[in-house]
Every structure is written in C-alpha cells, then in structure tokens.
Amino acid sequence: MRVLLVGGGGREHALAATLARSPALTALFVTPGNPGTAAHGTNVAIAMDDVPALVAFAQAQRIDLVLPGPEAPLVAGLADACAVAGIACAGPTAEAARLEGSKSFAKSVCDAAGIPTARWERFEDAQSAHAFVRLRGAPIVVKADGLAAGKGVVVAATLAEAEAAITAFMQHATLGPAGAAVVIEEYLDGDEVSLFALCDGETALLLGAAQDHKRIGEGDTGANTGGMGAVSPPAFFDRTTQETALDLLVRPMLREMATRGTPFRGILFAGLMLTERGPELIEYNVRLGDPEAQALLPRLRSDLLPVLAALCDGTLDQARLHLAEESCVAVVLAGRGYPGQPATGAPIHGIDRAEAMAGVRVFQAATALDPAGTLVGAGGRVLTVVGTAPTLAAARDAAYAGVAAIDWPDAIWRRDIGVGALERDLAARVGI
C-alpha cells in the first residue's frame, strides 16, 4: 500500500516507524514530516492544513491510504476532500471532527447519548462567563470552545485563576478565534487517563491507554502544555476496565453520531477521569495523542496498516490488535522557555547514543537541519525519549538513561514522568 501520513510531530514519527514495519507498505510519504520521519519515508513540503495540495499530491502519487496525524487537517475537511477524490482516509469528516473542534458540540453529543461527563455551560460573552464562575466558585474548569493545540484548558483552583482564563481567552484573544466562546464545567476529581480506539462508524476496537503529564513542572505544577511525557499502560487501568470505559463513553457516542447522519470513522482519543462514580468523559479528540502515541505504539505487536484499511472499508469488526504486556515511559524534551517562546537553533547530539541503549527509542518533533546538516531544536516540544521494558520501573530507568545520553543545551524536561504510576504500581503489589 502507498500511504500518505499527514503531520510533522513526535506522534507522526512514531506512526511512521510503526507503519514502516508493515509488509503491506510499499511507499510512505510524510507531509511535512521532520528529520526523524525521513528515516522511514519521503518527506514532502506540504503544509498539513493545505487540503487541496494534500489531495492533489495523493492523486498524483496514487496513494491508497491517507492517515492524518493532527486534528487541524481533519477539521479543515481533509477526509471529505479525500472522499470526493475516491481516496481512503483513516480520519473523520469535518462534521464528525467537531467532536474535537468544538467542546460544546462534544458535550451536546454526550448529553444526547447519556454519556457521563461534567456539568457544563457555554458562554459567548465574557461578562456572563465571569458572573457564572463567581456564582459557582472554584475549583472549576475553563475551556476554549475551539481548537487550541492543547493549551485551551485551565483547571482553576481559585476564582482568580478562572477569571484570568476567561479574560485571556475571551477579552485578550490569546488563543485567537478558539477562545471566542468558552465552556465552563464542574471540576472532576480522580485519575485522568487517555483511552484510544479505532472506529469505523459502528465498531470501536480498543487500541490501548496511556496517562499524560500535561503540566510543565514536576509534581504537576505550572502551566498546561501539549504534554511533557506519558506512561502506557496506566498501572490502575487494565484492559478489562478499558473495555468497560469503551462501552460507557465511546460506543454510545458512535451510535449517536450515526443517528445524526455523521458517523465517526477514525482514531478516537477519549480523555476521561476515573472518579468515585466511575469513568467520566473529559473530552474527545479525533486522533492519537502526543506524547501518548509515543508511549503506546512501541507496545503494538500487530500490523497496524491492515487494521487502518479495515477502518476505512467498514470491516473493523473482523480486525484484531495485540499490545505487548510491557511498559513504556515517554519523556518529552522541550526547548528552554516552553510553553512560552522556546529557544531554538542549538545543536542536538547523542540520539544515536541513546538509541543504542536497550529498550530506548527517540522520536523527533520540532527538529530541523541547519545549513551544515546538523540537527537543531526548532520549536517547543522537540524530542520524546521512550523507554520500553517488562516493568514500569525498568522502562522509566531506560527512558531517563536515554535522556542523559542526549546533548542539547536548550533542553528542559520533567524528572518525575511515571513517578505517580510507579507509586500506584508498587502500592498495588504490596496491597496498600
């Protein structure tokens, strides 16, 4: 099969490496890709949201399957344009992608389908939003209604934090159009996890689960980011519990979307909270997570490409996926200054040294080659170093050994990725 993978981050590097293992793959193109994806396919300089150019390229190259990595091209209508051109696309239509593109749309689907989720209200003017949070008090959650690249959610511990978020999103337009309207919802207490499934409109096939570390600082402090690391699987969220969550939070959504005439086909990422009442939905995303993909895909032992083809042709009920019973810990290295303005341009050395270690993989994201051909940092989240091992503790040790092998003067990273999961795992083993 000839495949076009859309995107250029760490998730896409992990996907490219996974697809490259498939005997069914005959050609892989990545748009725009990065220096890491170039090791597995051909990078093509097309912007990931330039839908007409992507479809024209797919037609010219006789692409059999388009795989969108990020959400932006899906919300822009990539799957719709592929359908018109007769090209299979493993992603939802623009209307179905509203599950991620609009927080209020996703909430309305949950309400219609009876899916447990936090109580919520939508606001289009800041004055009403401010009045609502003053009435409700804190803790409370303020979300930009539109796409905000993982930076549109503020879990406000105080009223002042909630009001600051409303002011930033709605009055100062720090997120642009994404924050013109906000969803304000009740705070849910519990363990947050990410659940992934492949969906063909009717069938939801479990891919696996991971736990992200969103805050910039150790101990889950500081600003929210796109994700500073991940663990797969979460120590407290086994396969049986994952399937139960699919029954409760995903399969009813598929039925509701089909009833509306906009069936969801693609990779679904359900962010959920394991509360005392049971799992409750936080949000839907219409693609793999980043860095969760980097922690999840190294555990995959099945050939992903035929399963993606089954997703496209509606035969997912006949497909199977197998994940190894091992642990992965993914540590993100970001540019100094992230999640604000990151430092860029400093050389990166030692990736080969890290990957020579047992169980260590390094996925590239915001990297580039300078005029001399040296790899340099070129953005916020730049590398993901992944350790894979039979135990969580060994996987964590491998990941941080890989981090130590990399020489990049601008790098910042969290030193506690997986610590909470390790504590939970140890507690479970000794019966605490």
C-alpha positions as CSV (number, residue, x, y, z in Angstrom):
1,M,0.0,0.0,0.0
2,R,1.1,3.5,-0.7
3,V,0.4,5.7,2.3
4,L,0.4,9.5,2.9
5,L,0.9,10.4,6.6
6,V,0.0,13.9,7.4
7,G,1.8,15.8,10.1
8,G,5.3,16.5,11.4
9,G,5.5,15.9,15.2
10,G,6.6,13.2,17.5
11,R,3.3,11.4,17.0
12,E,3.9,11.2,13.3
13,H,7.5,10.0,13.8
14,A,6.1,7.2,16.0
15,L,3.4,6.4,13.4
16,A,6.0,6.4,10.5
17,A,8.2,4.0,12.4
18,T,5.1,1.7,13.1
19,L,3.9,1.8,9.5
20,A,7.4,1.1,8.2
21,R,7.3,-2.3,9.8
22,S,4.3,-3.4,7.8
23,P,4.9,-5.9,5.0
24,A,1.9,-4.3,3.2
25,L,3.7,-1.0,2.9
26,T,5.2,-0.2,-0.5
27,A,5.7,3.6,-0.1
28,L,5.4,6.1,2.7
29,F,5.2,9.9,2.2
30,V,5.0,12.3,5.2
31,T,3.8,15.9,4.9
32,P,5.6,17.9,6.1
33,G,7.4,15.4,8.2
34,N,10.6,16.1,10.1
35,P,14.2,14.7,10.1
36,G,13.1,11.7,12.1
37,T,10.3,10.7,9.7
38,A,12.7,10.9,6.8
39,A,14.3,7.7,8.1
40,H,11.1,5.8,7.3
41,G,9.7,7.5,4.3
42,T,9.8,10.5,2.0
43,N,9.1,13.9,3.5
44,V,7.1,16.3,1.2
45,A,7.0,20.0,1.9
46,I,3.2,20.4,2.0
47,A,1.6,22.2,5.0
48,M,-0.6,19.8,6.9
49,D,-3.7,22.0,6.7
50,D,-3.3,22.7,2.9
51,V,-6.1,20.3,2.0
52,P,-6.2,20.9,-1.8
53,A,-2.4,20.4,-2.1
54,L,-2.6,17.2,0.0
55,V,-5.3,15.7,-2.1
56,A,-3.6,16.7,-5.3
57,F,-0.4,15.0,-4.1
58,A,-2.3,11.9,-3.1
59,Q,-3.9,11.7,-6.5
60,A,-0.6,12.2,-8.3
61,Q,1.2,9.6,-6.2
62,R,-1.7,7.0,-6.4
63,I,-2.0,7.0,-2.6
64,D,-4.1,4.1,-1.2
65,L,-4.5,5.5,2.3
66,V,-4.2,8.9,3.9
67,L,-3.5,8.9,7.6
68,P,-4.0,12.3,9.3
69,G,-1.9,12.7,12.4
70,P,-3.1,16.0,14.0
71,E,-6.6,17.4,14.2
72,A,-6.2,20.5,12.1
73,P,-6.5,19.0,8.6
74,L,-9.5,16.9,9.7
75,V,-11.4,20.0,11.0
76,A,-10.4,21.6,7.7
77,G,-12.1,18.8,5.7
78,L,-9.3,16.5,4.6
79,A,-11.4,13.4,4.9
80,D,-14.3,15.0,3.0
81,A,-11.9,16.0,0.2
82,C,-10.4,12.5,0.1
83,A,-13.9,11.0,-0.2
84,V,-14.7,13.2,-3.2
85,A,-11.4,12.1,-4.8
86,G,-12.0,8.4,-4.1
87,I,-9.1,8.1,-1.7
88,A,-9.4,6.2,1.6
89,C,-8.7,8.4,4.7
90,A,-8.4,7.0,8.2
91,G,-10.0,10.0,9.8
92,P,-13.4,11.6,10.3
93,T,-15.3,14.1,8.2
94,A,-15.2,17.7,9.2
95,E,-18.6,17.4,10.7
96,A,-17.6,14.4,12.8
97,A,-14.3,16.1,13.7
98,R,-16.4,18.7,15.6
99,L,-16.1,16.2,18.5
100,E,-12.7,17.8,19.0
101,G,-13.2,21.1,17.1
102,S,-16.0,22.2,19.4
103,K,-16.0,21.4,23.1
104,S,-19.7,22.4,23.3
105,F,-20.6,20.1,20.4
106,A,-18.9,17.1,22.1
107,K,-20.8,17.9,25.3
108,S,-24.1,18.0,23.5
109,V,-23.4,14.6,22.0
110,C,-22.6,13.3,25.4
111,D,-25.8,14.7,26.8
112,A,-27.9,13.2,24.0
113,A,-26.2,9.8,24.3
114,G,-26.3,9.6,28.1
115,I,-22.5,9.6,28.5
116,P,-21.3,10.6,31.9
117,T,-19.5,13.9,31.8
118,A,-19.0,17.0,33.9
119,R,-21.9,19.5,34.1
120,W,-21.2,22.4,31.8
121,E,-22.4,25.7,30.3
122,R,-21.2,27.6,27.1
123,F,-20.6,31.3,27.0
124,E,-20.1,33.7,24.2
125,D,-19.6,36.9,26.2
126,A,-17.0,37.4,29.0
127,Q,-19.4,39.2,31.3
128,S,-21.7,36.2,31.6
129,A,-18.8,33.8,32.0
130,H,-17.3,35.9,34.8
131,A,-20.7,36.0,36.5
132,F,-21.1,32.2,36.2
133,V,-17.7,31.4,37.8
134,R,-18.4,33.8,40.6
135,L,-21.7,32.0,41.3
136,R,-20.2,28.5,41.1
137,G,-16.8,29.2,42.8
138,A,-13.7,27.1,42.5
139,P,-12.2,24.6,41.7
140,I,-13.7,24.9,38.2
141,V,-12.6,24.3,34.6
142,V,-12.5,26.9,31.8
143,K,-12.1,25.6,28.2
144,A,-11.8,27.4,25.0
145,D,-14.6,26.0,22.8
146,G,-12.4,25.7,19.7
147,L,-9.0,24.1,18.8
148,A,-6.2,25.5,20.9
149,A,-3.3,23.0,20.4
150,G,-3.7,21.5,23.9
151,K,-3.4,25.0,25.5
152,G,-7.1,25.9,25.8
153,V,-7.9,24.3,29.2
154,V,-7.4,25.9,32.6
155,V,-8.2,23.8,35.7
156,A,-8.7,26.7,38.0
157,A,-8.0,26.0,41.7
158,T,-9.1,29.6,42.6
159,L,-11.7,32.0,41.4
160,A,-8.9,34.4,40.4
161,E,-7.4,31.7,38.1
162,A,-10.8,31.1,36.4
163,E,-11.4,34.8,35.8
164,A,-7.9,35.2,34.5
165,A,-8.5,32.4,32.0
166,I,-11.8,34.0,30.8
167,T,-10.1,37.3,30.4
168,A,-7.2,35.8,28.5
169,F,-9.3,33.7,26.2
170,M,-12.3,36.0,25.5
171,Q,-11.1,39.5,26.1
172,H,-7.4,39.4,25.2
173,A,-7.9,36.7,22.5
174,T,-4.7,34.8,23.5
175,L,-5.9,31.8,21.6
176,G,-7.4,33.7,18.7
177,P,-10.8,32.5,17.4
178,A,-10.6,29.3,19.5
179,G,-11.3,31.3,22.7
180,A,-14.1,33.5,21.4
181,A,-16.5,31.2,23.2
182,V,-15.8,29.1,26.3
183,V,-17.2,26.1,28.0
184,I,-17.1,26.2,31.8
185,E,-17.6,22.9,33.6
186,E,-17.5,21.4,37.0
187,Y,-14.2,20.1,38.3
188,L,-13.9,16.3,38.3
189,D,-11.6,14.6,40.9
190,G,-9.8,11.4,40.2
191,D,-7.2,9.9,37.9
192,E,-7.1,11.3,34.4
193,V,-6.3,8.8,31.6
194,S,-6.3,8.6,27.8
195,L,-8.2,5.9,26.1
196,F,-7.7,5.1,22.4
197,A,-9.8,3.2,19.9
198,L,-10.2,2.7,16.2
199,C,-13.7,3.4,14.9
200,D,-15.4,2.7,11.6
201,G,-18.7,4.3,12.3
202,E,-20.2,1.3,14.1
203,T,-17.3,-0.7,15.7
204,A,-14.9,0.6,18.3
205,L,-11.7,-1.5,18.5
206,L,-9.6,-0.9,21.6
207,L,-6.1,0.3,20.8
208,G,-4.9,0.9,24.4
209,A,-4.5,3.5,27.1
210,A,-1.9,5.9,28.4
211,Q,-1.5,8.6,31.0
212,D,-0.3,12.1,30.0
213,H,1.7,14.6,32.1
214,K,0.4,17.9,31.0
215,R,1.9,20.4,33.4
216,I,5.3,21.9,32.7
217,G,6.7,21.4,36.2
218,E,7.4,18.5,38.5
219,G,4.6,17.4,40.7
220,D,2.1,18.6,38.1
221,T,2.7,22.2,38.7
222,G,2.9,25.2,36.4
223,A,1.3,25.9,33.0
224,N,-0.5,23.3,30.9
225,T,1.4,22.2,27.9
226,G,0.8,19.9,24.9
227,G,2.2,17.1,27.1
228,M,5.6,16.6,28.8
229,G,5.5,12.8,29.0
230,A,3.3,9.7,29.1
231,V,3.1,6.2,30.6
232,S,1.5,3.2,28.9
233,P,-0.4,1.4,30.2
234,P,-1.6,3.2,33.3
235,A,-0.9,1.0,36.3
236,F,-4.5,1.3,37.5
237,F,-6.4,1.0,34.2
238,D,-6.2,-2.6,32.9
239,R,-7.7,-3.9,29.7
240,T,-11.0,-5.0,31.3
241,T,-11.5,-1.5,32.7
242,Q,-10.6,0.0,29.3
243,E,-13.3,-2.1,27.6
244,T,-15.8,-1.1,30.2
245,A,-14.9,2.6,29.5
246,L,-15.4,2.0,25.8
247,D,-18.9,0.6,26.5
248,L,-19.8,3.6,28.6
249,L,-18.1,6.5,26.8
250,V,-17.3,5.6,23.2
251,R,-19.8,3.2,21.8
252,P,-22.8,5.3,22.8
253,M,-21.2,8.2,21.0
254,L,-20.8,6.2,17.8
255,R,-24.5,5.3,17.9
256,E,-25.4,9.0,18.5
257,M,-23.2,10.2,15.7
258,A,-24.6,7.6,13.3
259,T,-28.2,8.6,14.2
260,R,-27.2,12.2,13.3
261,G,-26.0,11.1,9.9
262,T,-22.4,11.9,10.7
263,P,-20.8,8.6,11.6
264,F,-17.3,8.8,13.2
265,R,-14.6,6.9,11.4
266,G,-11.0,7.3,12.5
267,I,-8.8,7.1,15.6
268,L,-10.6,8.3,18.7
269,F,-8.9,9.6,21.8
270,A,-11.2,9.8,24.8
271,G,-9.8,11.8,27.7
272,L,-11.5,10.6,30.8
273,M,-11.4,10.9,34.6
274,L,-11.7,7.9,36.8
275,T,-13.9,9.3,39.5
276,E,-15.6,7.7,42.6
277,R,-18.7,7.5,40.4
278,G,-16.9,5.6,37.7
279,P,-15.2,6.9,34.4
280,E,-16.5,10.2,33.1
281,L,-15.6,11.9,29.8
282,I,-13.4,15.0,29.9
283,E,-13.2,15.4,26.1
284,Y,-12.9,13.7,22.8
285,N,-10.0,14.1,20.4
286,V,-10.2,12.8,16.8
287,R,-6.6,11.5,16.5
288,L,-3.9,9.9,18.5
289,G,-2.5,11.9,21.4
290,D,1.0,13.3,21.6
291,P,3.0,12.2,23.6
292,E,0.7,9.3,24.3
293,A,1.3,7.8,20.8
294,Q,5.0,7.6,21.5
295,A,4.3,5.6,24.7
296,L,1.6,3.4,23.2
297,L,2.8,2.5,19.7
298,P,6.1,0.8,20.7
299,R,3.9,-1.8,22.6
300,L,2.0,-2.6,19.4
301,R,2.8,-6.1,18.0
302,S,0.1,-6.2,15.3
303,D,0.5,-4.8,11.8
304,L,-1.3,-1.5,12.0
305,L,-1.7,-0.9,8.3
306,P,-4.3,-3.6,7.5
307,V,-6.3,-2.5,10.6
308,L,-6.4,1.1,9.3
309,A,-7.5,-0.2,5.9
310,A,-10.3,-2.2,7.7
311,L,-11.3,1.0,9.5
312,C,-11.7,2.7,6.1
313,D,-13.7,-0.1,4.4
314,G,-16.0,-0.8,7.3
315,T,-14.7,-4.2,8.3
316,L,-13.1,-3.3,11.6
317,D,-15.3,-5.9,13.4
318,Q,-13.0,-8.5,11.8
319,A,-9.8,-6.9,12.9
320,R,-7.6,-7.6,15.9
321,L,-4.9,-5.6,17.7
322,H,-2.3,-7.0,20.1
323,L,-0.2,-5.0,22.6
324,A,2.8,-6.4,24.4
325,E,2.4,-6.9,28.1
326,E,5.2,-4.4,28.9
327,S,5.5,-0.8,30.0
328,C,6.6,2.3,28.1
329,V,7.6,5.6,29.6
330,A,7.9,8.6,27.3
331,V,9.8,11.8,28.4
332,V,9.5,15.0,26.3
333,L,12.5,17.2,25.9
334,A,11.3,20.8,25.1
335,G,13.1,24.0,24.2
336,R,14.0,26.3,27.1
337,G,11.2,28.8,27.5
338,Y,8.4,26.4,26.5
339,P,5.4,26.7,26.8
340,G,6.1,30.3,26.1
341,Q,8.7,31.3,23.4
342,P,11.1,28.4,23.2
343,A,14.8,28.7,22.4
344,T,15.7,27.4,19.0
345,G,18.8,26.7,16.9
346,A,21.0,24.9,19.3
347,P,22.6,21.6,18.0
348,I,21.3,18.3,19.2
349,H,23.8,15.4,19.6
350,G,23.6,11.9,21.1
351,I,20.3,10.5,19.6
352,D,22.3,7.6,18.1
353,R,24.0,7.0,21.5
354,A,20.6,7.0,23.3
355,E,19.0,4.6,20.8
356,A,22.0,2.2,21.1
357,M,20.7,1.5,24.7
358,A,18.4,-1.5,25.3
359,G,14.8,-0.5,25.1
360,V,15.3,3.1,24.1
361,R,13.7,5.0,21.2
362,V,13.9,8.7,20.4
363,F,11.1,10.3,18.4
364,Q,11.7,13.7,16.8
365,A,9.1,16.5,16.6
366,A,10.2,20.2,16.3
367,T,13.6,19.4,14.8
368,A,15.4,20.7,11.7
369,L,18.7,20.5,9.9
370,D,20.8,23.7,9.8
371,P,22.7,24.6,6.6
372,A,25.6,22.4,7.7
373,G,23.3,19.4,8.1
374,T,23.4,19.5,11.9
375,L,20.2,18.6,13.8
376,V,18.9,21.5,15.8
377,G,15.9,22.3,18.0
378,A,13.2,24.2,16.1
379,G,10.2,24.6,18.4
380,G,8.5,23.8,21.7
381,R,8.4,20.0,22.2
382,V,11.4,18.8,20.3
383,L,12.1,15.1,21.2
384,T,10.4,12.3,23.0
385,V,12.7,9.7,24.6
386,V,10.9,6.4,25.2
387,G,11.9,3.5,27.4
388,T,10.3,0.1,27.0
389,A,10.8,-2.7,29.4
390,P,8.9,-5.6,31.1
391,T,8.3,-3.4,34.2
392,L,7.4,0.2,34.7
393,A,10.4,0.8,36.9
394,A,12.8,-0.6,34.3
395,A,11.0,1.4,31.5
396,R,11.4,4.6,33.4
397,D,15.1,3.9,34.1
398,A,15.6,3.3,30.4
399,A,13.9,6.5,29.3
400,Y,15.9,8.7,31.7
401,A,19.1,6.9,30.7
402,G,18.3,7.9,27.1
403,V,17.6,11.5,28.2
404,A,21.0,11.6,29.9
405,A,22.7,10.4,26.7
406,I,21.4,13.4,24.6
407,D,23.5,16.5,24.4
408,W,21.3,19.5,23.8
409,P,22.0,22.7,25.7
410,D,18.4,24.1,25.4
411,A,16.6,21.0,26.7
412,I,14.2,21.2,29.6
413,W,12.3,18.1,30.8
414,R,10.3,16.8,33.8
415,R,12.2,14.4,36.0
416,D,9.1,12.8,37.5
417,I,7.4,11.2,34.5
418,G,5.9,7.9,35.7
419,V,6.6,8.5,39.4
420,G,2.9,8.6,40.3
421,A,2.2,5.5,38.2
422,L,5.2,3.7,39.8
423,E,3.9,4.6,43.3
424,R,0.5,3.2,42.4
425,D,2.0,0.1,40.9
426,L,4.2,-0.5,44.0
427,A,1.2,0.1,46.3
428,A,-0.9,-2.4,44.4
429,R,1.9,-5.0,44.6
430,V,2.1,-4.8,48.4
431,G,-1.6,-4.4,48.9
432,I,-1.6,-0.9,50.3
